Amino acid sequence: MTAPFTAEEVTAIRAATPGCDGDLIHLDHAGSSLPARAVLDTQIDHLRREAAIGGYRAAAEAAERSDAVRSSLATMLGANPSEIARTEHATAAWNAAFWSIPMRAGQRVVTHDHDYGANQIALLHAAERFGVVVERVASDGHGQIDLDRLATVLERPDDVAVVSLAWIPTSSGLVNPAAAVGSLCRSAGVPFLLDACQAVGQLDVDVAQLGCDFCSGTGRKFLRGPRGTGFLYARAGILDRVVPSQPDHHGARWLDLDRYDYVEGARRFEHWEHSVAGWLALGAAVDVALELGIDRIEATIAQRADELRARLADVGMAVHDPGAVRCGIVTATHPELAADDVSSALRDRGINTTVTFAGSALADMAARRVPPATRLSVHCTTTADELDRVVDAVRAL
């Protein structure tokens, strides 16, 4: 098995992360992580260049570096650069994929209770617009998507427009068996849309092994990139089955007054306007992760999360993370205090956490009867000493 980073290596990673300089304990990497100095410098340097020579000229100057971001993302995902589209955030990426998939009245759009709130809203909106039926596959005994039930649903593949799955939900540390879902979808010939928003940066990702047709991701979470950045992987073989819902003259070519066609590859899902500084900084974040080794990042995060779950349970917190496999997100409730009060009290002590609320994960939290919970998410920058301080702070509440 891959070894976690040593204490000395974690110290070096923290030294290259400006947010780790002070006394702050950041346990909100599932919300917005702390970027490495290389990421911050890349973004600010380009903004300064825009201010000095203008945005268009600065973008032209950085064209090769901008193209290199696709190559970095493709390396991280095991994809081809032509299969990578730039987006503003993960929801934009997911929507670009979802709304490109043909749907007809009576077809099912299949999901799991743990799918993200924004995705669930889109599914309901598709039901209103197209008359499709939202089918939520129940969880198995581990709390992950029930593969046997999904296989039954896919026995009539013509009746299924798409399977949407959150690999890791926003509301717990569950890691869904995405590769097994991809195998079932591929066998049935049904498009598979994987939300990897919470996975990229903390899990080793191989889209070929996952069997997904689309994979959406963000920069700001475990990838330690900037806010306002995201990407979409679109498998080359799916492109002849889908139609971008909102093309512009960047993703499509205007051939004459009454005719256009789409550009090659995943870029057809892009829009022309974007933050060049943010995109370049996203590439820097991917390069940092690749240099560190995502397999070692994953091992370190898993170790820290398991330690945190055990320590929180020891001081009376109820931990609510299902799954045969779990990740760096830890959700817990206090025996007496509301999650908002816990998070606020910890923030007063210099500890960043957040609250998982029903609006972002209604189906999941209702099914598990979990109240709003404090979400503490670790990273490879998290130290054992920080966990000691967090537990001491919880004990003192």
Number of C-alpha atoms within 10 A of each C-alpha: 6 10 12 19 20 10 12 9 14 17 17 12 17 20 15 15 19 14 17 19 10 7 11 14 23 23 27 22 24 27 16 18 23 25 27 23 18 16 25 21 14 19 22 14 14 20 18 14 16 17 11 11 10 12 18 11 13 19 18 11 12 16 13 10 15 19 14 16 23 22 19 21 25 20 17 20 19 15 22 18 21 17 22 28 24 23 27 21 20 24 21 21 28 28 17 24 24 26 17 16 18 12 21 16 14 15 20 24 21 21 24 23 26 31 25 26 19 14 20 22 12 15 23 15 14 20 20 12 12 14 16 22 21 18 17 20 19 19 19 13 11 14 19 24 27 18 17 12 13 20 16 10 16 20 12 11 19 12 19 24 22 22 24 26 27 28 25 29 25 24 29 28 26 26 25 25 20 23 18 14 24 25 16 20 23 16 12 16 14 21 24 27 26 29 29 24 30 30 25 26 29 27 23 18 19 16 22 14 13 19 24 28 23 26 29 30 27 31 31 27 24 31 30 29 31 26 17 17 26 26 27 31 30 27 21 17 10 14 18 7 10 14 17 21 14 13 18 16 15 16 22 19 15 14 9 7 6 6 8 12 13 19 14 13 19 22 23 24 28 26 18 11 9 14 16 21 25 25 28 25 31 33 24 27 30 26 20 21 22 17 9 14 14 21 19 20 25 23 21 25 25 24 18 22 23 15 13 24 20 12 17 23 15 12 14 15 19 16 21 20 21 18 19 13 14 18 26 33 30 26 26 25 23 20 9 10 11 15 21 17 14 22 22 16 17 19 16 10 15 15 22 20 24 24 22 23 19 17 12 20 22 19 19 24 21 12 12 14 9 17 16 20 27 25 30 29 28 30 28 24 25 21 17 12 8 17 20 12 14 22 16 14 16 17 13 9 12
